[in-house]
Amino acid sequence: MADFPGEPIIRVHALVNRFGAEIVHDGLNLDVRRGEVLGIVGGSGSGKSVLLRTIIGLNRPAEGEVEVFGQNVLSASEREMHDLEKRWGVLFQDGALFSSLTVAQNIEVPMKEHFDMPLHLMDEISAVKVALVGLPGDAGEKYPAQLSGGMRKRAGLARALALDPEIVFLDEPTAGLDPIAAGAFDELIRDLKASLGLTVFMVTHDLDSLFAICDRVAVLVDKKLRVGTLEQLLEDNHPWIRSYFHGPRGRAAQHSEPGGMANEQERSAAPA
């Protein structure tokens, strides 16, 4: 992947998250550069999703600073947060689609929240987003329960892209998908990032996704982050990092096909 020397679009400094007596993040620092795909990995309970939720203002940390687009998220007013939210989109792990709404209506939710648009314009925009994420044209009329897992992920991504955001936050985007659907989703993210100039912040456990689309990776270990390219992290001697990247799944992901997409047989055969 290419190096992105651009200015930081997200800054996290001295972040501390604790729940009761348990400290999850202890003085965590991170810069996310404009235009890069950054993968966030770590063991169970390391606080990957907590970090994402803290950055977008859904979790208030015990200490530290979070800036997005130069705006301090933790001290932002309601109006300032409203303006920030128009500039990012979020795909939560389960898609978080409203089951009582069609796909098109789900995509229109951010439009209704942030803008006063005529219905016909929202319908046109939602149809464009449905096509953008590779869903069939009639998917907009369907309800989430009528879609496969991969299609629900794409519908959730279409909603995340509804307002043409500059940043997309993805929480375990390939979790629960079969190897073919997971590989196709990786390719979709890579293509959208290239065509739309997105900055992508992706929490994942999927090594194939890291090798397929990430420019840099941030590893949560010892309550802090170790950040680098995959080449740099493959040389890291931290026990968890070595186990993660050099175990059976890591070796399978490294021996992917040209172009970054992991070999399908390796992706499905790698032990969980």
C-alpha positions as CSV (number, residue, x, y, z in Angstrom):
1,M,0.0,0.0,0.0
2,A,1.1,3.6,-0.6
3,D,2.4,5.8,2.1
4,F,0.2,8.7,3.0
5,P,2.2,11.7,4.4
6,G,-0.9,13.9,4.5
7,E,-2.0,15.9,7.5
8,P,-3.8,14.1,10.4
9,I,-7.5,14.2,10.0
10,I,-8.0,12.5,13.4
11,R,-5.8,13.1,16.5
12,V,-6.0,11.1,19.7
13,H,-3.7,12.2,22.5
14,A,-3.1,10.7,26.0
15,L,-6.5,8.9,25.9
16,V,-7.6,7.0,29.0
17,N,-10.7,4.8,29.0
18,R,-11.7,3.0,32.2
19,F,-14.8,1.1,33.2
20,G,-15.0,0.9,37.0
21,A,-11.5,-0.3,38.1
22,E,-10.6,-1.7,34.7
23,I,-8.4,0.5,32.5
24,V,-8.9,-0.3,28.8
25,H,-6.7,2.5,27.3
26,D,-3.9,4.0,29.2
27,G,-2.4,7.1,27.6
28,L,-3.2,6.1,24.0
29,N,-1.9,8.2,21.1
30,L,-3.0,8.0,17.4
31,D,-2.9,10.2,14.3
32,V,-5.0,9.1,11.3
33,R,-3.9,10.7,8.0
34,R,-6.3,12.0,5.4
35,G,-6.8,9.6,2.6
36,E,-5.5,6.4,4.3
37,V,-7.1,3.1,5.3
38,L,-6.1,2.5,8.9
39,G,-6.9,-0.9,10.4
40,I,-7.3,-1.3,14.2
41,V,-6.6,-4.8,15.6
42,G,-6.2,-6.2,19.1
43,G,-7.2,-9.1,21.3
44,S,-10.7,-9.6,22.8
45,G,-11.3,-6.9,25.4
46,S,-8.5,-4.6,24.2
47,G,-11.0,-1.8,23.4
48,K,-11.1,-1.6,19.6
49,S,-14.7,-0.7,19.4
50,V,-14.4,1.5,22.5
51,L,-11.8,3.5,20.7
52,L,-14.0,4.0,17.6
53,R,-17.0,5.0,19.8
54,T,-14.8,7.5,21.7
55,I,-13.6,9.2,18.5
56,I,-17.2,9.7,17.2
57,G,-18.4,11.0,20.6
58,L,-20.5,8.0,21.8
59,N,-18.1,7.2,24.7
60,R,-16.6,9.8,27.0
61,P,-13.1,9.0,28.2
62,A,-11.7,9.5,31.6
63,E,-8.8,11.6,30.3
64,G,-7.3,12.7,27.0
65,E,-8.1,14.6,23.9
66,V,-9.8,13.7,20.6
67,E,-9.8,15.9,17.6
68,V,-11.5,15.3,14.2
69,F,-11.1,17.9,11.5
70,G,-9.4,20.1,14.1
71,Q,-12.5,20.1,16.3
72,N,-12.2,18.9,19.9
73,V,-14.9,16.2,20.0
74,L,-15.0,16.1,23.8
75,S,-15.8,19.8,24.3
76,A,-17.9,20.3,21.1
77,S,-21.3,21.8,21.5
78,E,-24.4,20.0,20.2
79,R,-24.3,22.1,17.0
80,E,-20.6,21.5,16.5
81,M,-21.2,17.7,16.9
82,H,-24.1,17.9,14.5
83,D,-21.8,19.5,11.9
84,L,-19.0,17.0,12.5
85,E,-21.5,14.1,12.1
86,K,-22.3,15.3,8.6
87,R,-18.7,14.8,7.6
88,W,-18.3,11.1,8.7
89,G,-20.3,7.9,8.2
90,V,-20.4,4.8,10.5
91,L,-21.0,1.2,9.7
92,F,-21.5,-0.7,13.0
93,Q,-20.7,-4.4,13.2
94,D,-24.3,-5.6,12.9
95,G,-25.2,-3.0,10.3
96,A,-27.5,-1.4,12.8
97,L,-30.3,-1.1,10.2
98,F,-33.8,-0.3,11.3
99,S,-35.7,-3.5,10.7
100,S,-39.1,-1.7,10.2
101,L,-37.6,0.5,7.4
102,T,-36.7,-0.5,3.9
103,V,-33.1,-0.2,2.7
104,A,-33.9,3.1,0.9
105,Q,-35.6,4.5,4.1
106,N,-32.6,3.4,6.2
107,I,-30.3,5.3,3.8
108,E,-32.5,8.4,4.0
109,V,-32.3,8.5,7.8
110,P,-29.1,10.7,7.9
111,M,-30.6,13.0,5.2
112,K,-33.7,13.6,7.3
113,E,-31.6,14.1,10.5
114,H,-29.3,16.7,9.0
115,F,-31.1,18.3,6.0
116,D,-34.6,19.4,4.9
117,M,-34.8,17.7,1.6
118,P,-37.8,16.9,-0.6
119,L,-38.7,13.2,-0.6
120,H,-38.0,12.8,-4.4
121,L,-34.5,14.0,-3.9
122,M,-33.8,11.7,-1.0
123,D,-35.2,8.8,-3.1
124,E,-32.8,9.7,-5.9
125,I,-29.8,9.9,-3.6
126,S,-30.6,6.6,-1.9
127,A,-30.9,4.9,-5.3
128,V,-27.4,6.2,-6.2
129,K,-26.0,4.9,-2.9
130,V,-27.6,1.5,-3.4
131,A,-25.8,1.3,-6.8
132,L,-22.6,2.7,-5.4
133,V,-22.2,-0.2,-3.0
134,G,-23.0,-2.8,-5.6
135,L,-26.5,-3.8,-4.5
136,P,-29.2,-4.6,-7.1
137,G,-31.6,-1.8,-8.0
138,D,-34.6,-3.5,-6.3
139,A,-32.7,-3.8,-2.9
140,G,-33.9,-0.3,-1.9
141,E,-37.5,-1.6,-1.7
142,K,-36.5,-4.6,0.6
143,Y,-36.4,-4.8,4.4
144,P,-33.2,-5.9,6.2
145,A,-34.6,-9.3,7.0
146,Q,-35.0,-10.0,3.3
147,L,-31.3,-9.5,2.6
148,S,-28.3,-11.8,3.1
149,G,-25.6,-10.9,5.6
150,G,-23.3,-9.5,2.9
151,M,-26.2,-7.4,1.4
152,R,-27.0,-6.0,4.9
153,K,-23.4,-4.9,5.3
154,R,-23.6,-3.2,1.9
155,A,-26.9,-1.5,2.9
156,G,-25.3,-0.3,6.1
157,L,-22.4,1.0,4.1
158,A,-24.8,2.8,1.7
159,R,-26.3,4.6,4.7
160,A,-22.8,5.5,6.0
161,L,-22.2,7.1,2.7
162,A,-25.5,8.9,2.5
163,L,-24.1,12.4,3.1
164,D,-20.9,11.9,1.1
165,P,-18.6,11.8,4.2
166,E,-14.9,12.4,4.3
167,I,-14.3,9.7,6.9
168,V,-15.9,6.3,7.1
169,F,-15.7,4.3,10.4
170,L,-16.1,0.6,10.0
171,D,-16.6,-1.7,13.0
172,E,-15.8,-5.4,12.0
173,P,-17.1,-5.0,8.5
174,T,-16.4,-8.6,7.4
175,A,-17.5,-10.3,10.6
176,G,-19.9,-13.1,9.9
177,L,-19.4,-13.1,6.2
178,D,-18.3,-16.1,4.2
179,P,-14.8,-15.9,2.5
180,I,-16.2,-14.9,-0.9
181,A,-18.5,-12.1,0.5
182,A,-15.7,-10.9,2.8
183,G,-13.3,-10.6,-0.1
184,A,-15.8,-8.8,-2.2
185,F,-16.5,-6.3,0.6
186,D,-12.7,-5.7,1.0
187,E,-12.6,-4.9,-2.8
188,L,-15.6,-2.6,-2.5
189,I,-13.9,-0.6,0.3
190,R,-10.7,-0.3,-1.7
191,D,-12.6,0.9,-4.8
192,L,-14.7,3.4,-2.8
193,K,-11.6,4.8,-1.0
194,A,-9.9,5.3,-4.4
195,S,-12.8,6.8,-6.2
196,L,-14.2,9.0,-3.4
197,G,-11.0,9.9,-1.6
198,L,-12.2,8.5,1.7
199,T,-10.3,8.2,4.9
200,V,-11.2,4.8,6.4
201,F,-10.9,3.9,10.1
202,M,-11.5,0.1,10.3
203,V,-11.8,-2.0,13.4
204,T,-11.3,-5.6,12.3
205,H,-10.0,-9.1,13.3
206,D,-9.7,-10.2,9.6
207,L,-6.0,-10.5,8.6
208,D,-7.0,-10.8,5.0
209,S,-8.6,-7.4,5.1
210,L,-5.5,-5.9,6.6
211,F,-3.3,-7.2,3.8
212,A,-5.9,-6.4,1.1
213,I,-6.7,-2.8,1.8
214,C,-4.9,-1.2,4.8
215,D,-2.1,1.4,4.4
216,R,-1.2,1.2,8.1
217,V,-2.3,-0.9,11.1
218,A,-2.7,0.1,14.7
219,V,-2.4,-2.7,17.2
220,L,-3.9,-2.4,20.7
221,V,-1.5,-4.1,23.1
222,D,-0.7,-3.4,26.7
223,K,-3.5,-0.7,26.8
224,K,-1.6,1.4,24.1
225,L,-1.2,1.4,20.3
226,R,1.7,0.3,18.2
227,V,1.2,1.8,14.7
228,G,3.0,1.0,11.5
229,T,2.9,-0.5,8.0
230,L,2.3,-4.2,7.8
231,E,6.0,-4.6,6.9
232,Q,7.0,-2.8,10.1
233,L,4.6,-4.8,12.3
234,L,5.8,-8.1,10.8
235,E,9.2,-7.2,12.3
236,D,7.7,-6.3,15.7
237,N,8.8,-8.7,18.5
238,H,5.9,-8.1,20.9
239,P,4.6,-11.6,21.7
240,W,0.9,-10.8,20.8
241,I,1.9,-9.1,17.6
242,R,4.1,-12.0,16.6
243,S,1.5,-14.6,17.4
244,Y,-1.2,-12.6,15.5
245,F,0.8,-11.9,12.3
246,H,2.9,-15.1,12.2
247,G,0.3,-17.7,13.2
248,P,-1.5,-19.9,10.6
249,R,-4.0,-17.2,9.7
250,G,-1.3,-14.6,9.4
251,R,0.8,-16.8,7.1
252,A,-2.2,-17.5,4.9
253,A,-3.0,-13.8,4.6
254,Q,0.6,-13.0,3.6
255,H,0.5,-15.5,0.8
256,S,-2.4,-13.8,-1.0
257,E,-2.9,-13.5,-4.7
258,P,-1.5,-10.6,-6.6
259,G,-3.6,-7.4,-6.2
260,G,-4.0,-7.9,-2.5
261,M,-7.1,-10.1,-2.4
262,A,-6.4,-13.2,-0.3
263,N,-6.6,-16.6,-1.8
264,E,-10.1,-17.8,-1.2
265,Q,-9.1,-21.3,-0.1
266,E,-6.6,-19.9,2.4
267,R,-9.2,-17.5,3.7
268,S,-11.7,-20.2,4.4
269,A,-9.3,-22.9,5.5
270,A,-7.4,-20.7,8.0
271,P,-8.2,-21.8,11.6
272,A,-10.4,-19.5,13.7
